[in-house]
Amino acid sequence: MGQSIAPQLHALKRGVEVVVATPGRALDHIRRNTLQLKHLQTVVLDEADEMLDMGFADDLDAILEKTPADRQTALFSATMPPRIASIAHRHLKKPVEITIARETVKAGAAPRVHQTAYLVSRQYKVSALARILDMADPRSALVFCRTRLEVDELTAMLNGRGQRAEAIHGGLNQDQRDRVMNAFRTGQTQLLVATDVAARGLDIPQVSHVVNYDVPSAPEAYVHRIGRTGRAGRPGTAVTIVEPREQRLLWNIEQLTKSKIEMAAVPTVDDLRLQRLERTRTAIEEILARGDLDLFRVMIESLAEKFDPAEVAAAAAKLAYRARGGDRVEEEIPVVQQRREEAHRTSRRPTGQSGGRARPTRAGMVKLHIGAGQTAGIRPGDLVGAIANEARISSQLLGAIEVTDRFSLVEVPEELAERIMAALVRTRIKGQKVTVRLFRE
């Protein structure tokens, strides 16, 4: 997908033994009759959970229905939610399930990842990311974003601040991808800004920092991201930027991963200034230790005849400080009050039924209007099950559920609303298709 179809048509016409394709492009060729499956022997579904998250469930069904009944099918998935199990049940015959255990780590070589989160208002996220990276000065860091647009925007911003950043997402061709990865592995690039899908399968042996520009909605995604640092016993750092409305997602990750994520304040402008001064001092000490200053000593002795030697040294240090971005104008980032206990309470608020006036929507949440209610036999548990199974979202993230005679209202995190709606329109609740839309108070 994303490549010209002409070379593919030519290759398929000549004849091939193996076809590697996205579901959408494979289905396109099947409909054009340029991909014939009647003699197909083996089907491999790789990254099945990711394909479902990207909305390819119907495409997968359509492709598999065109394949011979006696084919051999292999399905690979990092997780095994009900939707994956459903596909396996429909399309695999007496499958053998193989679970690969986690790699055993030798004593003393366990991953050591320090996890920190910064609570930031949405309008200051970009500034906070830049501030955190300026303070950390990571040797090699992976910055994860949700969308291609965010990846491109953040990469441009970071490069504009003097960082060495490259973007990697599904819009790159293989040559571009290889160039970016080679630059990152060899240290030419300090920061790699990526989407989750683009980062799948990347072989990066040493990453000092992983930065989550957003809080992943699924704890498994968070674990997968931060698992790229702290390998082979080396220390690693995981940083997450949290919007106020995402606090319940962070709490949910802590509960399900049984790990502690330290909340920290975004460094101030004074913190950054002191950090830059200290780095300038360290750089000067390293140059003094190496010596080989004869050329510059002559210049300094000449200047010392006109100015105080300490003033000359201060001027040289100021130049070094400026070279490190010291004169860049920085904005203060407002402190946001943490509400971790409130996030704990609201994430576990029980659902209920109501036939009266809709309750006010809580901050960070929106309501979905589902066109079926008690008359259709809908109960709160049916809605919870459908959302949890089809959208792969923990039921703990849902708020109040109100079921009336003809429709239902479900309170969901705002950042997950589109994902949930897309999942619900593709499934059936109590055996029937339902309409789903945002509910306006």
Protein Blocks (a to p, Z undefined) as FASTA:
>chain_A
ZZafklmmmmmmnopfbdcddfklmmmmmmnopaccklpfbdcdehklmmmmnopmmmmm
mmmmmpcfkbccddddfbdcfklmmmmmmmpghiacdddddddddehiaccddddddddd
fklmmmmmmmmmmmnopabdcdddfbfklmmmmmmmmmmnopacddddfkbcfklmmmmm
mmmmnopambdcddfklmgopacfbafbdcdfbdcfblklmmmmmmmgoiehiacddddd
ddfklmmmmmmmmmmnopacdddddddfklmmmmmmmmmmmmmmmmmmngomllmmmmmm
mmmmmmcfklmmmmmmmmmmmmnopmpccddddddddffklmmmmmmgccdddfbdcddd
dehiacdddfbdfknopafklmmmmmmmmnopafklpccddddfkbccddddfklmmmmm
mmmmmmceehiacddddddZZ
